[in-house]
Amino acid sequence: MEVQYTKKALKKMCPDQQCLRSFGNEIGRKILLRIAQFRAANCLEDLRNTSWHEELKGNRQTQLSCRLTANWRLIYRPLGNWEDYLENGSLSWTKVDRIEIIEAEDYHGN
């Protein structure tokens, strides 16, 4: 898959050494691993059966997250128009072959 970054994410995650400095060794390495997994996949469906991906709800309904640790998540979205990725009103994971990384965040604020 093609992986792009928002400006905010790009400043913290690229290059690889900056990611480790920004998030620390444990979280930084997990972020880099997840990005490598995204790049190796043909589409999001290839990663769907892993336990660490989920569609978000509410004000983040066009975004997804993947687990980095018990508290940390990598937030991303399909790149482009959300409606282009829908099928019968739901996200078609097979259509998503380009994503944009938005941020990494600690859901529990620790």
URFENKA-V73530 format. One record per pair of residues at least 24 apart in sequence whose ideal C-beta (glycine too) atoms are under 8 Angstrom apart, sorted by sequence separation. I is the first residue (numbers start at 1). J is the second residue. D is the distance in whole Angstrom. If there is no record, write none. Layout:
<<I	J	D> <I	J	D>>
This chain:
<<76	100	6> <76	101	5> <77	102	6> <75	101	8> <76	102	6> <74	101	7> <75	102	4> <75	103	5> <74	103	8> <75	104	7> <74	104	5> <75	105	6> <73	104	7> <3	35	6> <34	66	6> <72	104	6> <73	105	6> <72	105	7> <34	68	7> <44	78	8> <72	106	5> <73	107	6> <3	38	5> <71	106	5> <72	107	7> <3	39	6> <55	91	6> <68	104	7> <71	107	6> <1	38	5> <31	68	6> <71	108	5> <1	39	6> <30	68	4> <38	76	8> <30	69	7> <63	102	7> <71	110	6> <1	41	5> <34	74	5> <1	42	7> <27	68	6> <1	43	6> <27	69	7> <30	72	7> <1	44	7> <26	69	7> <31	74	6> <30	74	8> <27	72	5> <48	93	5> <45	93	4> <44	93	4> <45	94	4> <43	93	7> <44	94	8> <43	94	5> <45	96	8> <43	95	7> <44	96	4> <43	96	6> <44	97	8> <43	97	5> <42	97	7> <44	99	7> <38	99	6> <35	101	7> <31	104	6> <4	79	6> <2	79	7> <27	104	7> <23	104	6> <13	101	7> <12	103	8> <13	104	8> <9	101	5> <12	104	8> <9	102	6> <4	98	7> <6	100	6> <8	102	8> <9	103	5> <1	96	8> <2	97	7> <3	98	8> <4	99	7> <5	100	7> <6	101	7> <8	103	6> <9	104	8> <1	97	5> <2	98	4> <3	99	6> <4	100	5> <5	101	5> <6	102	5> <1	98	6> <2	99	7> <3	100	8> <4	101	7> <6	103	7> <1	99	6> <3	101	7>>
